[in-house]
Amino acid sequence: MKNQTAHMNNQSLGRTLRLVMQTQRITKPDIAVQLGVSLPTASQNVRLLMEHGLLAYDGTAESTGGRKAQTVVPVPEARVALGLDITANQVRGVLVNLQGAELASFTHTLAFSNTDGYFAELSEKTQMFLQSNRIEKARLLGTGISIPGVLSADGRMLVRSHVLQVEHLPTAAFFDHLWGACAICNDAKAAAIAELWQWNDLGTAAYLSLSESVGGALVIDNRIYEGAHCRGGEFGHMTLVPDGRRCYCGQYGCLDAYCNATVLAGQAESLAAFFGALEEGEPACVRVWHRYAEHLAMAINSIVTMLDCPVILGGLVGAQMSRNLLQELLQRVQERATFEIQENQLLLCRHRHNTAAVGGALQLVHSFLQTGYQTLFETERVTNSRRL
């Protein structure tokens, strides 16, 4: 009975923390009402969370006839998480707080290699970043890594990464050189996590990451669908053109071969320069965009037909697209569609900066807000790094 009561108290405590983080400002009576708990329970939860610096008082609410209630506010910087986006030639890092806001970032040129020297340099650069931002170990939730490749279901193995040119690399190679708890996921799924954070209730949607490779994620009931082998949402390897262009995966005609960002960026000095020239009507860029958009419309139509849900365009291309280009693309999809497709079924991403790195960090924030806060109130703290 005692254990059951403790479990219920932990659930109530976590719900209190999440509610205050979401509402920004709330009174204890309102906490009690919204969570369906007694006022003494709400007060106790607030007190415990304040003792650990996660909540604070900030003024009083308007009186309804009795004593004015004190308002409770979150302290988002009480804990932070580090996100790392690992690519072939650089590492991008961000610090986010408990509300998912980006506090600081860095980008370093660092060519990946499966060597002790690489992992030592990665560790050195991240520690210098944390120290320069005065982040103590006790305040850091851990490090979330975004990586281009296929991971094992338990996250212990990078099964294959074409970008990094490695196979069967234990993820402990990264974890053992980083501070605190660690989490790791595919870069497109990390971007989808960051995107999901921007929506109050996305429900079910397909996130299509259009970057140097094409990936994605399927969101079902506001959760990333991993699939039986941790390959859910790999839209980039749908066959778009039978016996078409060769894809890096070895097959022919994959969506990736027709809609990765380099198809556009190769026509100008950069992807941003391409979209600038496209806006100005430069004929060569217009022709390339039309071919690209036609292939992309075919893929979107297939996804919508199969899943009957909104498709969010993200990645480097999604971040550059304008509303006008989105409308043009929607029209192409509608012309191909068997069933009626509404405007709200094709969306541009809301998160456009450091997306995969932020998503990596949010793995730790989400875990903390769901269950990790419990460790704050255990009598014995776990000193070994946890692997999420």
Residue pairs with C-beta under 8 A, 6 or more apart in sequence:
10 374
10 377
12 35
12 37
12 41
12 45
13 45
13 48
13 49
13 373
13 374
13 377
14 369
14 370
14 371
14 373
14 374
15 35
16 31
16 35
16 42
16 45
16 46
16 49
17 49
17 54
17 55
17 369
17 373
18 369
19 26
19 31
19 34
19 35
20 26
20 31
20 49
20 55
20 72
20 73
20 74
21 74
21 76
21 98
21 99
21 369
24 73
24 74
25 58
25 71
25 72
25 73
26 34
26 71
26 72
27 61
27 69
27 70
27 71
27 72
28 39
28 42
28 43
28 46
28 69
28 70
28 72
29 39
29 42
29 69
30 69
31 37
31 42
31 45
31 46
31 72
32 38
32 39
32 41
32 42
35 42
37 45
46 55
46 72
48 377
49 55
49 373
50 56
50 57
52 78
52 376
53 75
53 78
54 74
54 75
54 78
54 79
54 98
54 373
55 72
55 73
55 74
55 75
56 72
56 73
56 74
56 75
57 70
57 71
57 72
57 73
58 71
58 72
58 73
59 70
59 71
60 68
60 69
60 70
60 71
61 68
61 69
61 70
61 71
62 68
74 98
74 99
76 97
76 98
76 99
76 101
77 97
77 98
77 103
78 98
78 139
79 97
79 98
79 139
79 140
79 141
79 365
79 368
80 95
80 96
80 97
80 98
80 103
80 135
80 139
80 140
80 141
81 95
81 96
81 140
81 141
81 142
81 143
81 144
81 361
81 362
81 363
81 364
81 365
81 368
82 93
82 94
82 95
82 126
82 129
82 130
82 135
82 140
82 142
82 143
82 144
82 178
82 179
82 361
83 93
83 94
83 95
83 96
83 143
83 144
83 145
83 146
83 190
83 354
83 356
83 357
83 358
83 359
83 360
83 361
83 362
84 91
84 92
84 93
84 122
84 126
84 143
84 144
84 145
84 146
84 357
84 360
85 91
85 92
85 93
85 146
85 187
85 190
85 354
85 356
85 357
85 360
86 112
86 145
86 146
86 147
86 148
86 164
86 174
87 112
87 148
87 163
88 111
88 112
88 148
88 163
88 164
88 165
89 109
89 110
89 111
89 112
90 107
90 108
90 109
90 110
91 107
91 108
91 110
91 122
91 125
92 105
92 106
92 107
92 354
92 356
92 357
93 105
93 106
93 107
93 108
93 125
93 126
93 129
93 357
94 102
94 103
94 104
94 105
94 354
94 357
94 358
94 361
95 102
95 103
95 104
95 105
95 129
95 130
95 133
95 135
95 361
96 102
96 103
96 358
96 361
96 362
96 365
97 103
97 365
98 365
98 368
98 369
100 194
100 197
100 358
100 362
100 365
102 353
102 354
102 358
103 133
104 129
104 133
105 354
105 357
106 125
106 129
108 125
110 118
110 121
110 122
110 125
111 118
112 118
112 164
114 166
114 169
114 173
119 173
119 174
119 176
119 177
120 177
122 174
122 177
122 178
123 177
123 178
126 143
126 178
126 179
127 179
130 140
130 179
137 179
137 180
140 179
140 180
141 180
141 181
141 364
141 365
141 367
141 368
141 372
142 178
142 179
142 180
142 181
142 182
142 183
142 364
142 385
142 386
142 388
143 178
143 179
143 180
143 181
143 182
143 183
143 360
143 361
143 364
144 182
144 183
144 184
144 185
144 190
144 359
144 360
144 361
144 362
144 363
144 364
145 171
145 174
145 182
145 183
145 184
145 185
145 360
146 184
146 185
146 186
146 187
146 190
146 191
146 356
146 357
146 359
146 360
147 158
147 161
147 164
147 184
147 185
147 186
147 187
148 161
148 162
148 163
148 164
148 186
148 187
148 213
149 158
149 159
149 160
149 161
149 162
149 163
149 164
149 166
149 186
150 158
150 159
150 160
150 161
150 186
150 230
150 231
151 157
151 158
151 159
151 171
151 184
151 185
151 186
151 230
152 158
152 159
152 230
153 226
153 229
153 230
155 171
155 183
155 184
155 185
155 387
155 388
156 170
156 171
156 172
156 387
157 168
157 169
157 170
157 171
158 164
158 166
158 167
158 168
158 169
158 170
158 171
159 167
159 168
160 166
160 167
160 168
161 167
161 169
162 213
162 248
162 249
163 212
163 213
171 182
171 184
174 182
174 184
175 182
175 184
175 385
175 387
180 385
181 364
181 385
181 386
181 387
181 388
182 385
182 387
182 388
183 360
183 363
183 364
183 367
183 387
183 388
184 360
185 193
185 359
185 360
185 363
186 215
186 230
187 209
187 211
187 215
187 356
188 207
188 209
188 211
188 215
188 216
188 217
188 233
188 315
188 356
189 215
189 217
189 224
189 233
189 359
190 355
190 356
190 357
190 359
190 360
190 363
191 207
191 209
191 217
191 314
191 315
191 351
191 355
191 356
191 359
192 207
192 209
192 216
192 217
192 219
192 224
192 233
192 314
192 359
193 224
193 359
193 360
193 362
193 363
193 366
194 351
194 355
194 356
194 358
194 359
194 362
195 207
195 312
195 314
195 349
195 350
195 351
195 355
195 359
196 202
196 207
196 219
196 222
196 224
197 351
197 358
197 359
197 362
198 350
198 351
199 350
201 222
202 219
202 222
203 219
203 221
203 222
203 309
204 218
204 219
204 220
204 221
204 307
204 309
205 218
205 219
205 309
205 310
205 311
205 312
205 347
206 216
206 217
206 218
206 219
206 233
206 235
206 303
206 307
206 309
206 310
206 311
206 312
207 216
207 217
207 218
207 219
207 233
207 311
207 312
207 314
207 349
208 214
208 216
208 235
208 299
208 300
208 303
208 311
208 312
208 313
208 314
208 315
208 318
209 215
209 216
209 217
209 314
209 315
209 318
210 259
210 260
210 261
210 296
210 313
210 314
210 315
210 316
210 317
210 318
211 260
211 261
211 315
211 316
211 317
212 260
212 261
212 262
212 316
213 236
213 248
213 256
213 260
214 235
214 236
214 255
214 256
214 259
214 260
214 315
215 233
215 234
215 235
215 236
215 315
216 233
216 234
216 235
216 236
217 224
217 225
217 232
217 233
218 224
218 225
218 232
218 233
218 307
219 225
224 232
224 233
225 232
225 233
226 232
227 233
235 255
235 299
235 303
236 254
236 255
236 256
236 259
236 260
237 247
237 249
237 251
237 254
237 255
237 256
238 254
238 255
238 299
238 302
239 251
239 253
239 254
239 255
240 253
240 254
240 255
240 257
240 258
240 259
240 295
240 298
240 299
241 252
241 253
241 258
241 295
242 252
242 253
243 252
243 253
244 252
244 253
244 257
244 258
245 252
245 253
245 254
245 257
245 258
246 252
246 257
247 253
247 254
247 256
247 257
248 256
249 256
255 295
255 299
258 292
258 295
258 296
259 292
259 295
259 296
259 299
259 317
261 271
261 315
261 316
261 317
263 288
263 292
264 271
264 274
264 275
264 288
264 289
264 292
264 317
265 271
265 274
267 274
267 277
267 284
267 285
267 288
268 274
268 276
268 277
268 285
271 316
271 317
271 320
272 320
274 285
274 288
275 320
275 321
275 322
277 285
278 285
278 286
278 289
278 325
279 322
289 325
293 325
293 328
293 329
293 332
294 332
296 329
297 329
297 332
297 333
297 335
297 336
298 336
300 311
300 329
300 333
300 346
301 333
301 336
301 337
301 341
303 311
304 311
304 333
304 337
304 339
304 341
304 345
305 337
305 338
305 339
308 339
309 345
310 344
310 345
310 346
310 347
311 345
311 346
311 347
312 318
312 347
312 348
312 349
313 321
313 326
313 329
313 346
313 347
313 348
313 349
314 349
314 351
314 355
315 349
315 355
318 348
318 349
318 352
319 349
319 352
319 353
319 355
321 329
321 348
323 348
326 346
326 348
329 346
330 341
330 343
330 346
333 341
333 346
334 340
334 341
349 355
351 358
363 388
364 372
364 388
367 388
375 381
375 382
